[in-house]
Amino acid sequence: MQDSLSPIQPIEPDYFGSLNSPQREAVEALDGPVLVLAGAGTGKTRVLTTRLSHLLHTGKAYPGQILSVTFTNKAAQEMKERVSSLLGGQPVEGWWLGTFHSLAARMLRSHADLVGLSSNFTILDPDDQIRLLKQIMEVENIDVKKWVPKAMIHYIDRWKDRGLTPDQITLDDAGDVADGKLPILYNLYQARLRAVNACDFGDLLLHMITIFRNPDHAGVLADYHRRFKYLLVDEYQDTNVAQYLWLRLLAQGSNNICCVGDDDQSIYGWRGAEVGNILKFEKDFPGAKIVRLEQNYRSTNNILNAAAGVISNNDGRLGKTLWSEAGEGEKVVVHALYDGQAEARWVGEEIEQLQRKKWNLNQMAVLVRAGFQTREFEERFIQLGLPYRVIGGPRFYERMEIRDALAYLRVTSQSADDLALERIINTPKRGIGDATVQTLYAHGRSKGISLHDAIMDLTQTDELRPKVKATLMKLMDDFARWRSLTSTTHHAALTAQILDESGYMAMWQADKTPEAPGRLENLKELVSGMQEYESLPEFLEHVALVLENQAGAGGDYATIMTLHGAKGLEFDAVFLPGWEDGLFPSQRSMDEHGLKGLEEERRLAYVGITRARQRVYISFAANRRMYGNWVNSIPSRFVDELPPAHVEVSSETGIQAGRSAHWDSSGIKPAPKKQIHERKVQTEDGVVLSRGDRVFHDKFGYGKIINIDGHKLDIAFEKSGTKRVMDSFVEKKE
């Protein structure tokens, strides 16, 4: 194994020949703070690996004097392989090259005693975290049904992501969560972790930050300052506060830190990422050199210019202009359709057309904003016999919450469906444990009857505990009542009723984890999709056939995935459906985070467009069935932000391909009008409103104008999030 503190045997570097001028500039700027703004597809990994190799070739540092940080194990492994190749196959094991958590864990093993742990501490997985906190909550007499431990762990994890220890949390920080005891629970949880010599993933960084900041342990940080002469950081725009603090503390020694990232691709705010970390790099490191990588090696110029037109509307960015030698290419297609089903049909037809032109199905992707959108595309692709795969999650009907809902429907339709009944007999929690289920099954087998009938039998005896018996009797009564409604109530409405009365929807509504809103959306989409079928049995038969139609191993598949999951990937053709206000940008994101949320949604649009090498198809529907109700949709504001010179607009007959203010009835976007992003507008009353003005709305309260689109104003309200309203409905405030 190569000694990480020994010099690399120099070989003649031949890597500069593959670099363009800005890439070479980034590689050769070895000393002092450097920020490499690497746009989509500009070769950032090549820069990182070449820079690391160049540090070694020039003798600036030994392998053990370089700290190289990535976000994923996959990225770390890829970097190791590339560096090894550049170094003529020399081994890189034992180097300080890995993810934030793996490197912090390596450090903590050496200093665990300083935070009350032994070096052989255990790292808990999420399930262990939940079990541990549940035990503490039960001791503290906190209702674990009302305050779900998984949700409480989410709050604690977010505090750790912000670098906050229990002594930095006040009762006001959690409001009435866990009856106001969440800060106390955090403290007890940390004490319990120390008692069992364990930590969770958040502790790996948090403990090291605590050690580094402690004046009594100043020698620890000083040792790492002496050790690490250079720091390299990938995906800097995705760092959270704790990762930022850890890096800042380590960089104080040499000040030789090189961060590579793209402020336009910061899309993980919901899991703690702070785009502000990259935006304030020059402030954090005075005299920093900024290198912009703008030559794109992936996409055509029409695609890049379309993406640039959208992202240029963000205020929170450092700015860069991507270009490509791949030529102009095809314009971005913008297509308006009547509804979501028509959209799925159109996407399927376009994919088939590309197939007929010998395009590879593996290089086509449908990128959706929300998971529930996949259902219509999955069902359409199945009808067409178009092989597909869902990346980053199960297919729609395979998702946990959908399978649970289907189990309720299967038992309602057929009481003897033992597997379905067993799945939901204690979901949501009813106090029916495994021992009770085994007793029921044993009785059923002895009598040759179904689980349902076994329950009916044993609830008439004293064999079960009174509370369990009462719970089972109520559940059976519920199923009997729902079954009686199948002939008089529409199956979609009945499904909504079952999910409500069973407590299943309430279970997810009470869940405060990031996944819960998506699960609720999926359940509502399930109810919405049932409208297309004549009866409950017909729908259940359809689902069974869909689940049977699984893609086998091998072969080519179109990809369906979320925009978040697509970051870092690329395809020849990308389809971006559902570009409608409220869906994309997400209304929930704007309501919860205001202008910050809107700008992250816009970055997500930018990421989606720049995944494509050759073709981009953007679509939106004039009508969409949302959660069982038809909704008239408004095209996304991002559609208006696409530069007309780089898009090709079309629509179904009678459907307008954009907002009335900017698109004519033929569906063709006229020459750009400055009013789209004008800074002022005069109301009918003669009042002049400008971007940045403070205004008042009777319903939404006080807010600030962030964009002016004719007489339509985008306003970031202080308590209601970002809304689009007419100027006549607001009052200007000084």
N, C-alpha and C positions, 0 to 999 in steps of 0.2 A: 504493500500500500504506500502511495506517495505521502511522505511526511508533510503535513499541512503547514509546517513552519520552515520548510526547506524551499529554496528557490526552484522554480521550474527550469528545466534545461531548455534554453532557447532554441527554437527552430525558426527558420526564415518565415516571417509572417506573410501570408499571401491573401489575407482576408480583406484588405483594403480595396482590392479590385472589384469586389461585389457590392461596394457601398456607393451611394450617391453622395453629393457634397455635404448636405446637412447631416446625413447619417455619419459620415466620417468626422464632421465637426463635433458631433455628440460623443463619438468614441474617443477622440483625441483630447477633449476638454476634461482632463483627469483630475485636476486639482481645484478645490473650492466647490461650492454648491452649484449644482446643475439641474435644471428642470428640462426634460425632453418632452415637449408637447407632441405626442405621436398620434396623428389622426388615424381614423379607421383605415386599415390595410396599408399602412406606410412602413411596415417592417420593423416594429419596435422590438420584437424578440431578437432579431438579427443584431440590432444595436446593443441590446443588453449583453448578449453572449459575446459579441465581438469586443465590447468594452472590457468585460471581465478578462478575456484572453489578452487584450492589449495591456492591461495593468500588470499581468504576469510576464508578458514578453519584454516589457520595458524595465522590469525589475523594480517597479514602483512598490510592489507588495508581494509577499508570499501568499499562498492560498489561504492560510489561517488568519491572515490580516484583512481579509475581505468578508464583509457580511452582505450576503445576497438574499433578498427577501422576495418571495412570490406569494400569490394568494391561494393557489391550489397545489396539491401534491403532484398533479399531472403537469402543471407548468414547471414545477421544480425539477421533475424528472426529465422533461424535455430540455430544460436549460442545461442540466448536467450532461446529457447526451451530446448537445451541440457544442458545449465548451470542450468536452473530451475530444470530440472530432477535430475541432480547431487546433487543439494541442497535440495532434498526432496520435490520438488514442490513449493519452495518459489518464490514469484513474483520477476521479474527483471525489471518491468517498472520503468521509471525514471532514470535508470542507464545511464552512458555515454557510450553506446554501439550502434553503428550504422555506416552508411557510412561516408566517408569524407565530403560529402556535407551536410548531415543532421546534423552532429556534428558542422561543421563550421557555419551553419545557426543558430543553437541554440546559439552559442557564439555571433554571429553578432547581434542577437536580443537584446543582453544586452549592446552592445557597438556601435550601429548603428550611434549614434550622432557624434562619433569621425571621421566618414567618410562622414558626411553630409546627413545622412539618419535618418528617424524615425524608431522606433522599429517595427512598423507595415508595413514595406516595403513589396512590392510585388516582387515575384520571377517570372521573365518572362520566358515563354516557348520559344522554337526556332522560332515559327511562329511570336510571339510578337517581338522578337529580329529583325527579318527580316523586319517587317513592320516599326519598329522604325528607323532602319538604312536607309531604303528606303526613308522615309520622309526627313531625314538629307541630303541624297545624292541629292535629287531633289532640296532642298534649295541651295545646293552648286553647282548646275548645272553640276552634274556628270551623264553621260549617264547610266541609270540603265539597258539598254538593252545590252550595251557593258560590263559593270561591274556589273554583277548580284549580288544583295544584299546578297543572300544566300552564295555566294562564298566569299564576303567581310567579312561576319560574321565569316566564317571559319578561315580566317586569324586572326581576332581579338581573337577568341576563342583559337587559338594556342599560341598567345602571352600571354594570361592569363594562359594557361597551363604551360608556362615557367616562370610564376611569374612576368611578365613585365607589369608595369603601363605605361600610355601614355607618361609620362615624360622620360621614359627609352628607348623610340622608336625613332629612327632617320629616316630621309627620305631615307637613304640607305637601311634600313631594309625591305622595301617593293618594291624597284625598281620603275617600272613605273605602278604598280597596281593602279587602280583608278586614272590614270593620275598623279601618284606620290603623291596623296593626302590621301592615306590610313592612315598614322599616324595622320594626322589632323582629319580625320573622326573618328578615335579611340577616340581622345580627345573630340570631339563634342558628340560622342555617350555616353561616360561616363558622360559628363556634363548633357546630356538630361536624362539619367537614374536617376541622383540625383534629377533633377528638378521634375520628376514624382514619386519620392520616390520608386524607383525600382532597382533591380539588376538582373543580369543573373546568371546562375550556376557558371560560372567562377569567378564571383565577390565574391562568398561566401568565398572561400579560399583567393583570392587576397586581399580583404579588411582586413581580419584577419591578413594576413602577413604584410600588410602595418601598421596596428595598433601595432602589436608586435614589428616591427622594429623602430617605431617612439620613439625617446628618451623622447618626451613630454608625452608619454603614457606608460612609463616603468612599471608603477604600474599594468597595465592590465596583461602583461605577467607574472609578479612576482606573481600575484594572482593565475594564472593557475599553476605556478610552485608549489605553496603551496598546491593547490587543488589536483593535480594529482601526486601520488607517483609512479604509474606504468602505462606504455603504452604498449598495445598489438596491433600489426598490422598484418593483413592477406594480402596475395598476394602482398608482398612488391616489387616483381619484376615488377609489373604493375604500380607502382607509376610514376606520371609525376613530373616535376620539382617543380611545385607549391605545390603538396602534400608532396613532400620530404622536402621542405623548412618549411612548416607548422609543420611537425612532428619534424624536427630538432630543431626548436625554442622551441617547447613544451617540448622536451626531455632534454633540457639544464638544467632543474631544478634538477630532481632526477637522471638522467642518467640511470634510470631503464626502458629501452625500449627493448621489445622483438619483433623482426620482423620474421615472418614466410613466406617463399617463395621458389621459385625454379628458379634459373637463367636459367635453360634449358627450361623453359616454358614461357619465356618472348616473347610474339608474337604480342604485340600491339603497336609497335613503330609508326605505321601509325596514331595512335590517341594520340601520345605524351608520351607514356610510355618510361622510360629510364632504360634499363637493367643495366646501370652503377651505378644506385642507390644501387642495392644490391651488385654489385661487389666491391664497395668501402666502404662497411659497416665497415670493420675493421679499415680503415683509418679515417672514420668519428667518430668512437667510439673506441678509443685506448683501448686495453685490453679486447675487446669483446670476449665472448665465442661463438664458432661455434659448433653447434650440427648438425650432419648429420643423417637424417632419410633415411635409405637405404633399409629397409625390406619392400618389396612391397606386398600388400595384394590383388592385382587385377590380375596381369598377370602371365603367365608362364615364365620360365627362357629363353626359346628361343626368346620370344618376347622382354624381357628386354635386352638380349644381342644384339639383332639386333638393337634396339633403341640406345643402348650404342655405338655400332660401328659407327653409323651415327653421333651422337652428339659429340663424342670424337674428331672430326675434327674441332670443334670450338675452337678458341683461347680464346675468351672472356667468360670464365666460371670458376667457383670455383672448380668443379669436385666432383663427387660422383659415387658410383657403386651400382646399384640396384640389389637386389636378392630376391628370393621368395621361399617359402616352397611348392609352388604349383606343383613342378616337372618341368621337361624339357618341356613337352607339344609338340605340333606339331610345325614343323619348319615354318618359315614365307614363304609363297608362293610368288615367283616372276614369273610373266607370261608375255611373249611378244606376241603381237597380230599385225595383219596386219593394222587395222585402228580403229577409234573410235567406229564404229558400231559393229565391232567384239568384242571390249572390252565390250560394253554394253551387247552383247549377252552372253559373257562368265560370266560376273558378275551375270546376271540373272540365268544362268544355275547353277552356284555354289550356289546361294541362294536357288534355288529349291532343289538341292541335300541335303543341310543342313536341309531344311524343311522335306524332306523324312526321315531324321534321327531324326525327332522330335525336332529339334531346334526351338526355339520361334522366329517368324518373328520380334517381337518387339526388339529383342536383336541383330539385324543385321543392320549395318549402312554403307552407301557409303559416304565417306568424300572426297570432291573435293576441289581443290585449288582455282578455279574460278567459280563464279556463272553460267557462260554460259555452263559449263560442264554438268549441270543437265539435259539439254534437251534430250540428247540421252538416258540417263538412265530412265527418265520419260516415254519416248515414248516406250522403250523396255518393261518396267514393265507393261504399259497399254496393250501392245500386249500379254503379258503373263498372264494378269489378276492378276498381283501381287500387292496387296494393298501396297501403299506407302504414305509417308507424307514428305513434305519439311519443315524442321525446320529452323527458323531464317529468313524466307522470303517466299514470295508467290511462287507458282509453276511457271515454266518458262513462260507459255503463260498468266499467270495472272499478270506478272510484269508490272508496269505502262508504261515503255517505249515500251514493246512488245505490249500491248493493244493499245497504240497510233499508232504504226506502222501498226498494223492490221486494225485499223480504217481507215487509209489512203488507205489500200488495199481494204477494203470492199466498200468504196465509189467509188474507181476506178472500181471495179467489178460491183457494183450495186448503181447507183446514188440516188436511193430512200431510201437508208439506213440512216434514219434521226438520229438515235442514234449515229452511227459512225461519221457522219458529225458534229453533235453538239460537240462531244468529241474533235475534232481537229480543229474546225473552228477558234479557237484563240490559237492554239498550233503549233508552237511557237507563241509568242505574235504578233498579227497583229492589235491591236487597235479595236477589235470587242468585245464590252462588253455585259453583260447580257441583257441590255435594247434592244440592236439591235437584239439579238437572240429572245427575246420575241416578238418583232415587226414582225420578220420573221415568227415565229410560228403562231402568230395571223392571219397573211395574209394567211398562208397555210391552217389553219383550216377553215377560211371563204370561201376559194375556193375549199377545199377538195383536196389539192395537197401536195406534199412532200416538205420538207425543201429546197431541192435542187431547185425545181421548183419555190418555193416562192422567193428564191434569184434571179433566172433568171427573174422573174416578176419585183421585186422591183428595180433591177439595171437598169431597163428601165424607171423608174419614178424619181421624185425629192423628194420622201419621205425620203430617207436616205441622210445623210450628204455626200458631194462629196468625202471626203477622204475614208469613210467607203465603199461607193459604188465602188470606184476604186479598193480598196483592195479585195472586194468580187468578182468583175469581174475578176481580175487576178487569184484568187483562182479557180474560175469556169473554166477559160481558161486552167489552169494547169491540172485540172482533165480531161477536155475534151481531152487534148493532151496526157496525160498518158493513157487514155482509148483507144485512137486510136493506141497506141503502143502495146496493149496486143496481137495482132495477129502476130506481126512481131518481138517482142523482148522477149527473155526468161524471164519468170516471176521473177527469182532471180535477173537478171540484172536490170529489170524494178523496182523492189523493191528498189534496191540500188540507182537507179536514182531518184525515188520518195522521198526517205529519204534525198537525197542530195539537190535536187532542191526545196523542200518544206522548207528547212532551219532547218529541225528537227535535223539532225546530227550536224550541226553547232551550234545549241543551246546547245547540250551536250558537244561539243568540247570547247565551251566558258565557260562552267560551271567548276569552280575550286574546287568544293566540293569533298570529298573523294569518294562519290558514283558515280560520273560521269564516270570515266574510266570503271567501271563495267557495267554501262548502255550501253556504247558504245560497249563493248565486247558482250553484250547480243544482241544488234541490228545486229552486224556482224554475230553472230551465227545464228540469225533468217534467214538472207540471205543465209548463208551456208546450213542450214537445208532444205531450199526450193528446193535445187538441186535434192532432192530425189523424187519430185513430178512432174507429167506430165504437170500440168497447174495451173494457179492461182486459178480457182474455186475448183479444186481438193484439193489444199493445204488449202484453207479456210474451206472447208467441213471437212477436217481432224482436223483442229484446233477446230472447233465447237464440233466435237465428243469428242475430248480430254477434252475440258472444261466441257462437259456434264458428263464425266466420273469422277465425284468427289468422293473422299472417304467419306463415311458416318461416322456418329458418332460411336464410339465403335469399337471393333475388333482389330486385330493385323496388324501392318504396318511396312514395312521396312522403315528405316529413310534415307533421303538424306539431307545432309547439308554441309556447308563449314567447312574446318579444323579450322578456327578461331572460328566458332560457337560451335565446339565440345569440346573445352577446359572445363574440369571439369566433362565431361560425361564419361560413360563407356558402352561397349557393349560386348557380347560374341564373335561376329565376326565383323571385320572391313575390308572394302574394300577401298583401296587407289589407285584410277585410275589416269592416266595422269602424271606419273612420267617421264617427258621429260624435258630436258633443254629448258628454255624459258617459259614453262608452269609452271613447278615446279622443280627447283626454278624459280620464276617469273622473266622474263627478265626486266620488268618494275621496280621491286624492286631493282634489281642489278644495273640497269642503274642510278636510282635516289639516291641510298644509298651506292653503292660500296660494300666493304667487310662487312660493318655493315648490309647491306640488305641481303647479302648471308647468314650471320650467323643467322639472324632472320628467313630466309626461312628454314634453317637447324633445328632450334628449332621447327618450325612448323611441319617438318617431324617427329621429335621426339614426339611431342604431338600426332600426328596422330597414330603412331605405339602404343604408350602407352595407347590409349583409349581401346585397346582390352584385353579381359580376356583370350580367348582361341585360336582364330585364326586371322591371319592377311594375307590379300591378296593384294599384290602390283602389279600393271600392268602398262604397257606402250605400245604405238602403234608405229609401224615403220613408219606409214603415218598418217597424221591427216588433215582433212579439216579444215583449219583455215580461217574464214571470206571469204568463197567462193573459196579458192585456196587450192590445195593439197600441203602439206609441208612434206618433209622427216624429220622425227623426230630423235633426238639423245636421247638415254636413259639418264635420269637424272644422274648427278654426284652422287646423293644420292644413286642410285642403286649400283654404284661401291663401296660405303662406307659400304654397308651391309656386315657383316662378313660371309664368305662362310659356316662356320660350322653351322650356324643357319638359313640358307635359303635353300629352295627347288626350283630349277629353272626349268621352262618349257616354251615351246613356240609353237605357231602354226607352221605347217610344212613350212619350208623355211624361217622362221623369226628368226633372231639371237637375243638371249635374253640378249644382253648387248653390251658394247663397244668392238671393235675388240682387243683393247690392253689387255683386261682382261678376255674376255669370248670366249670360242672356238665355232666353228660352230654348235656343237651339242646342244648349249644352256647351257652347264654346266660350271659353274665358276671354273677355276683351282685353285690350291693352291694360297693363296694371294701372290702378288708380291709387294715387298717393293717399287717398282717404283711408285705405286699409290700415295704415300705420301713422295717420296724421296725429300731430300732437295737440290739435285744438279742434273744437267744433262749436258752432253757435246754435243754441236751442231756438225753438220758435218764439220763446219769450225774450230773445236777444241776449241771453246769458252765455258768455264764452267759457267753455270747460276745456281744461288742458290736462294732459297726462301728468300725474302727480298731485292733482287737486284732491282735497278732502271733501267728500260729499256725504249726504244723508239720504237713506231710503226708508220709507215707512215700514217696510217688512224686514229688511236685512240690517238696518242700522247704519253705523258709520263705516266708511271705507275709503280707499284711495283708488283713483282711476289709474289703471296700468296699461290700457290700450284703448284706442278710439277707432272704430270701424263704422264710418258714416255717422249715423245717429245712435249706433249701438255702442255701449260702453262696457268694457271688461273691467270690473271693479273687485279689488281684493277687500272684502268686508272683514272687519275686525273679529266678528263672532260667527259669520256665516260662510266663510270661505270665498272663493272666486265665483262671481256670477256675471252673466251677460244681461244687461238691462237697457231699455231705451232711455235716452238722455232726459226725456220729459218726466221721468219718474223719480229723478233725484234732485236734491237741493244742494247747491254749492255752499260749503262752509269755509270760513276763513281760518 
